[in-house]
Amino acid sequence: MKQILLIGAGKSATVLIDYLLNNAGTYGWHLTIGDADPHTAASKLKGHSHGSVTLFNADDDSTRDELVSRADLVISMLPATMHVPVAHSCIKFGKHLITASYVSPEMAVLDEQAKERGCVLLNEMGLDPGIDHMSALQIIHRIQNEGGKITSFKSFTGGLVAPESIDNPWGYKFTWNPRNVIVAGQSTARYLHNCKLKFIPYNRLFKNVEQFDIAGLGMLEGYANRDSLGYIEPYNLHGISTMLRGTLRYKNYCNAWDCFVQLGLTDDSFIIPHSENLSYIELVQSLLPEGITADEASLIAFLGLDNRPELFAMLQWTGIFSNDKAGIPDASPARLLQHLLEQKWKLNPGDLDLVVMLHEFEYTLNGQAKKVTSTLALKGDDALHTAMAKTVGLPVAIAAKLILTGKWQLSGVKIPNEPLIYNPVLQELEEHGVIFNEIVT
């Protein structure tokens, strides 16, 4: 019986676990979930005979080694910064590893060691990164194989709330790690536009938005991700004129979030002493320049919202100007804001989330200018089996099956940027409703 070790059973692991258990009898798998909260992890197994749970402490090297040594394949759904120690254990015992996170420099240097041990460290197998690579590269390679030259590539992804579940002025609720949302974009964005290198500092990031009219959803806004230039090499788009990757949100979200940025509420670089005693309005006041008070008129003037009352109403709705206290000691402004929004942006049992991905390719073929727009819009089933859990978990699960059944003979540090990997994964994703619609003009 093949042994699968899944480390971490958070929100994004629900559909992954279901897939592995549903196929365990057919392929002779046993799934062991290692988690810091075995009780919650056990609830996701639902008593399945091919599953078990064990306590996992990320700082316990000996226990990690023992668990990895007994596995045929390891899936790490830990935070991105915690994958490398797992990778070292996998190399030590010659075990395959899959993650849904970006390849870090520390992971990349393990390539030769993994090849020597005959194991693959397959990363970026989730939604973004993951499905974004695979769906884009399938089209890129098709265009290039036809003799086309791609001149512009834009790609945007958003984890949103389905329109029928929007019940707040932001049109947003947490469907993945809240901290990642709070600190998103906290560095300068870099991209190419008409052959010119462009930079957007963090303090202007949410002011520079591009609008996209998506069928059935209306107008969405996109802001640039940190580094779009890093995709030129793996996508083989040398000489491209425009290269931009970003994040999608509903209208007004970016402008309202920019107010939080201007107020300093997304700053995670320092700790506020005795922050447990601070009310939210006192937090705001502490971040304002000398001589500016935290009353409504002064805040509207400071933020330049005289003609945008809807944006100030969005800020008020969060409770950031209330006398409530977070009660969290030694916290940064970003941590206090996260605590507040976790209470306000919570998925209700009947809510449905929505994952939207948009690729735009401009290219020339036989002297003609062409454009391909490829769009994915996928709703979740419920608050547990979300679209986010599907699009993060299913590619990982499918990859696990293809490795364990011997369909892939891979070694070294890999991402899904080659047809051998992305074609079968995309094909099976379509069977699960993850379908892109293409328009060619």
C-alpha positions, 0 to 999 in steps of 0.5 A: 500500500502506498503511503501519503503523508499530508502535512497541514490540514487547513482551509485549502486542504479540504478538497485535496483530502477528499480526492485522496480518500476517494481514490485511496481504495482504487489505487491502494493508498493510505493517507496520514495527516500530520497537523498541529490540531489532530482533532480538526484534521480527524474531522476531515477524514470522517472515519475513512478506513484509508486515513489516519491522523498524527500530531505534527510539530514543525520544529520537531526534526526527529518526528518529521524525519520519522513520518517522512521516512515511512511515506512514499510521497509527502504533500506539504500544505504548511506556510511557504517558509516551512517547506524547506525543512520538509524538503531536506527530510524528503531528500534524506530518505528519497521521497517525493514532495509536492507543495502549492507554494513558490520555489524559494531560493532555498528550495531551488538550490536543492535541485541537484541533491533531489536528482541524485536521490531520484526524488522530485520536489514539485512546487507551485502546484496550486491555484496561483502559483499553479493553475495560472502557470499551466493554463497560460503555458498551454496557450503560450506553447500553442501560439509559439508552435503555430509560429506566432510571436507573443507581444503582450501577456497579462494575467490576473487572479482573484479569490472573491465572493460569489455575487449572490453572497455579497452582503458587505460594501467591500464585496470581499470575504476571506477565502484563504490565509487572512494574513496574506491578504493584509500584507499583499503587495507590500513591496514595489511592483515591477512589470513591462509595459510597451518595452519599458520597465515600470515600477509601482511603489507600495504607497501607489499600488492600489491607486494604479488599477486596470479594469476588466469587463468579465462576462457574468461578473461585470467590471473587476479591478486588477492591481499589479503583483510584486514581480512580473519580470520573473516569469519571462524566463520560465514562460520563454517570453524573451523579447515580449513588450508587455508583461504584467501579473496581478490580483483581481478585486471587485470595484472600489475595493482597491481605492478603499484598501488604499486608505488603509495603506495611507493610514499606515494600518497595513504596516507590519514592520513594528510592534505597538507597546501595550496594543491590547489597551488600544481601541481602533480609533486610538490606533488610527489617531496614533498613526496620523500626522501631528495636528490631524485628529481622527474625527470624520471631517479630518479623516475625509480631508486627510484621505482626499475622500470629499467626493468619494463618500462611498469609500469612507462608508466602506472604512466605517463599516469595518469598525476601524473608527470604533472604540472597540479594542482588539485585546491583542498584546504586542501587535503590529498595526497590520495584525490589529487590522487583520483581527478586525477584518477576520470578524467582518470578512467571514464566510457564512455557512451559506456563502459561496466563494468565487475564483476568477482567473484572466489571461490576455495574450496579444500576438502576431501570426502570419502578419496579423495581430491577434488577441486571446482572452482566456477566463476561468470563473469557478464558484465553490459548493459551500463554505467548506468546499470552496472554489479556493479549496478546489483550485488549490487542492485539486492540482496537488491531488492530481499530481500526487496520483500521477506520481504514485501511479508512475505516469510521471518519472520526475526528479529535481526541483520542478514547477508545472511549466512543461506539457508533460506536467500541465496537460494531464492536470488541466485535462482532469481539472476540466472533469471537476469543472475547472474550465477556461473559456477562450475568445480569439479576436 
